[in-house]
């Protein structure tokens, strides 16, 4: 059974939007409490859901 994501959709979307806008998405991830490894997964997948 899949787990629910720990980090909200808004926070994950902020990280992805920062990456797409060529901003520092690592800082956005940190400010939203998302570990860098998870943020990398979000960016690599290209989707926040």
Order of alpha helices (4+ residues) and beta strands (2+ residues): alpha-alpha-alpha
